Amino acid sequence: MNAARNPQVSIDLIKGAPEPDVLEAMHTLVTAAQEADGNPPLSEQTLLQLRAEEDTDAIIGAYAYLVEAEGYDSGELVGAAIAVLGTPGAPGTLELTVHPAFREDGIAGSMLSAMAERTDLENLRAWAHGNHEGAAKLAERFGFTPVRELWRMRMVHGTPAPAPVLPDGVRIRAFNPATDGPAWVAANAAAFAHHPEQGAMTLADLQARMDEDWFEAAGFLLAVDAQENILGFHWTKVHPALSSPTTGEHQAIGEIYVVGVLPAAQGTGLGKALTLAGIEHLNAKGLDALMLYVDADNTAAVALYRKLGFTKWDVDAMYAPAVAGDSVE
């Protein structure tokens, strides 16, 4: 699709979850952006909250609809900015995307300006998935500065990996959706007590992910002791293949989705063993590559993943108002 010239758009501000027809248009928009850019423009958590039936007051969306552009139909959703509001002491998140055919025409800036009329942008932290040049310029325009880097690392198919070696008295089994939910939520909170995004997951958050098409209980690995107490876990995920006219074919790829070890089991080598067990599970599917997300400043984890054969692939950046934190640069 060729880029539209001087498109005219209208911006709708909506508090709460959008109507089903808007969600359907959002899916089309997100898919077009992902096919063009090679990475998703909105996080999984944001997409799940847009579809959730609870806590919808925590969402504010600015939606850009096409009014007029030569060669295009009016009424098409060509941009969306989604703010998930935070709680006292915890800032919210902001993500946005613009259809590839309508970029560099001020639509993103118009959505953010409209958003600023409804909420204080200084209480938000913005994610730029892929950290493209346009995102960096937009952040600078609105007084945001980079404060965090999240790397995507990749391992290509055929990279040798050692077999997992478990600590004595520990075995790995698959997650049981019927019985393991509450125990896993508690274990996750303990393993990620230092990580508010991951550690705050609730049973409802878990269920929302279990309802997704990608969920596979066999790929959700639990490390347990003789009493069936959860000591750690490795949740894997498979992203389906995508085909894009601009970036070509994206083969299905496995993800090291979440690896967690409870404090009592840390330092035993369980984290490495769980990582290798997940790699073994995903490699058995014959995928072309595996990937994972890791904070750039988590030097120990980066070193481990490099040793296992992962290399830096892409970067997501978090931006915050300049008064809210120091730049990573």
N, C-alpha and C positions, 0 to 999 in steps of 0.2 A: 504494500500500500504506500503510495507516494504521500509526502508530507503535504498537509493542507496549508494554504497561504492565508494569513490574516483571518483566522477563524474567530467568529463571535460566539461567546458562551454566556450562559446565565449560571449563577451559583446558588444552589439551594443549601441552606443550613438545616440540619436535622439533628435533634437531640434524641438519643436512644437508638435502638436497632432499626435499620431501614426496613421497608416493606419488602415482601418476597420478590416483586418485580425489580426493585433496586438491587437486591442481593444477586439476582440472576445477571443483571447488567454488570455488577461488580465482578462477578466470576469471569465474564467475557473480557472486561478491562484488564484484570489481573493476569489472565492467560496471555493476552496480547503483549503485555509488558514483559512477562517472564520469557516468552518466546523470543522477543527482540533482545533482551538484555542478558539472558542466560542465568538469571537468578530471580527469585520471587520478590516483588516490590513491597509486599506486606508480610509481616511475620505470621506464623501459625497462630499465636495467641490472639492477635488482633482479629484475624478471620474467624476464629472460634467465638470471640466475644461479640462480633457482629451478628452471629447466628444464635447466640444464647438467648434464653428467655428470662434470665435473671440479670440484675445489675445493669440494665440497659440505660439507666440515667447517668452512668459513668461514661457514656459514649457521646461524642459530638462529631458529626461528619459534615464536611463541605463537599458538595457534589457538583461538578461542572458538566453542564449539558450543552450540547452544540445547538446554537441558534441558527447560524448560517456559515457555510463554507462551501466554496465551489466544488462540485463533484461529490458531496456528502449529504446524507439525510439529516434533517434537523431532529433534535430530541435524543441523539445518541449520547450516552455517558462517556465522556472523554477524559475525566479526571476525578480523583477522589482524595481527600485529605481526612484522615481519621485520627481523632484524639481520644485516647483512653485515659480518663482523668485519674489522678492519683488519690492518695489518702493523706491526712495530716502527717507531715514528715517524710512522705514518699512521693516523689514527683510522678506525673503520668508520662505516657509515651505519645509520640506523634509520628505518623508515617503517611506518605502520600505517593501517588503515582499519576502519571499522565500518559495517555495513549501515545504510542510511538509516532503516529502521524500528526500529532498536534503539539509537539514539544517546541521549546524555544519561542513561544508566542505569548508568554506571560501568564499562562493558565495556572501554573503552580503558585506564582506570587499572588494571583487574585484569590485563590483558595485560602492561602495563609492569611491574607488581609481580612477576608471574611471571617475566618476562624478567630482572629484576634478580637473581633467585635463581640464574640460570645464567651471567650475564655481568655485567661491570662497566659500567653505563650511562655512566660518566664517560669511557669509551673510545669512545663513539659520538657521532655528530653526526646530529641528527634533522631530516628534511625534512618541512615542512608545505606540501603542494601546495595553493595557493589561500590559505594562511595564514588559515584561518577562525578565528573567535573561540574556538571550542571547542579548537582546536589550541593557541592561545596560552595559554589557561587551563591546559590539561594540561601544557604545557611549564613553566609557572611552578610548578605543583604539584610537579613532579619536579626543580626547581632548574635548569632550562635557560633560557637567555637567547638572543635572536636575535643572530646574528653575520654573517649574509649574506642579501642579497636578490637573487633572480633574477627579473627581469621577463619577462613574456610581452608582446610587442608585436605589433600586428596592422595589416595593410594591407587595406582593403576592395577588392573587385574594381572595376576601372575607374580606380584611382589611377594617373595617368600616371607612367611611369618612363623615363628616358633609355636609349638603346641602350648596351650595354657597349663600351668602347674599350680594347682590349688593348695592352700595351706591345709595342714592335717585337720580332719574332722569337718571339712567343708565340701559340699557338693553343689552342683549347679542343676537347676530344674527350670522348666518353663512356668511362667506366670499363669495362675488359674483365675480367670475373670470372675468366677462365681464366688471365690472365697478370699482372694489375696488383696483386694482393694484397700480396705482399712489399714492392714498391716503395712502395705507398701507406702501409703500416704504418710504414716508415722515414720517409716524408715527414711523416706525421701526428705522429710523435714529435718531429721537428725543429721543426715548426710550433707545437707545443704543449708545448715543453720546460718552460714556466713554469706549465703547467696539468696537475697530476697526474692528474685524473680523465680528461681526454680524451687526454693524451699517452701514457698507459700502455696504450692499446689494443693488443691482440695480434692475430696472425693468426686465432686462435680466436675472439676477440671480433668481428672483422670477419666471419668466416664465420657466426657466430650471427645477425648482422644480415642477412646475405645470405640466410639461410634463412627470414627473416620474410616474411609475405605482402605487406608493403608495399614490399619492396625492388624497385627498378627501375634497372637499369644505365644506362638512357638519362638518368635524372635524377641520376646521380652524375658530375659534370663535373670533368674534370682539365685544368689549364692546363699545357702542356708546351712545352719548347723544341725546337729542330731536332733534337736528339739524343734526344728523347723523355724527357728528365729531367722529373720532376714538380716544378713550381714552386709550385703551389697547387691548391686543389680546392674545390668547392662540392657538397656532398651534400644533395639535396633529398628530401623525404618527403611523402607524401599520407596524411592521416588520413581514414578512411572516415566517411560520414554516420552519425549516431546519432539515435535517436528516444527521447525520454523523456516519460513522462506528467506529470512535474513541471516540467521545464525546456523542454519542447517539442522541436522538431526542431533538431538540430545538423547543418548541412550539412558536406559534405566540405571539408577545409581543407588547404592546402599549408603546408609548414614549411621554413624556411631552417634545415636540420638542422645542418650543420657547414660553416663556411667557414674555411679555413686557408691561410696563405701562408708559405712557407719563408723563413728569415731573409735569404737572398741576394736574394730578390725583394721584400722589404718596402720600402715607400717609393716603389714604382714605379706605384702605382695599381691593382695587380693585384687587391687585395682588393675594391675597389669594383667593378671589372669583373666579377669572379666572382660577386659578390652580384647584380649586375644580370642576368648571364647566367642565374642560377638563377631569378630573378624572372620573366624572359622565358619560361623553360621551363615554370614552374608556371602562369603566366597563360595560356599556350597551351592549357591543359587546361580553361579556363573555370570555375575554382574561384571560390567566392564571396569567399574571403579567403585571405590568407597570414599566417603567424605565425612568430615566432622567440623564442628565449630569449637574454637578455643580462644579465650582472651589472650591477646598478644603479650600482655604482661605476666601471664602465668608461665613463667620460664620453665618450671619443672615439667608441666604437662607438654609444652611445646617440644622440649628436649626428648621426652618419652616418645611422642608421636613421630618425631623425625627419626629416632632410632628404629622405630617399627616400619619406616618406609614412607610416611606421609610427607608431602611437600606443600608449601604455601601455594594456594590457588587463587584466592580472592579475599577481599576485605569488606566488612561492614563497619561503618563508623557511627558512633553516637555523638550527637551534637547537643550542647546545652548553652543557654544564655551566658554570655561572657562573664557576667557577675556571679554566676552560680558555680563556677569551677574553673580550674586551670586547664589550659590546653595541653594535649599530649604531645604537641609539636615543640 
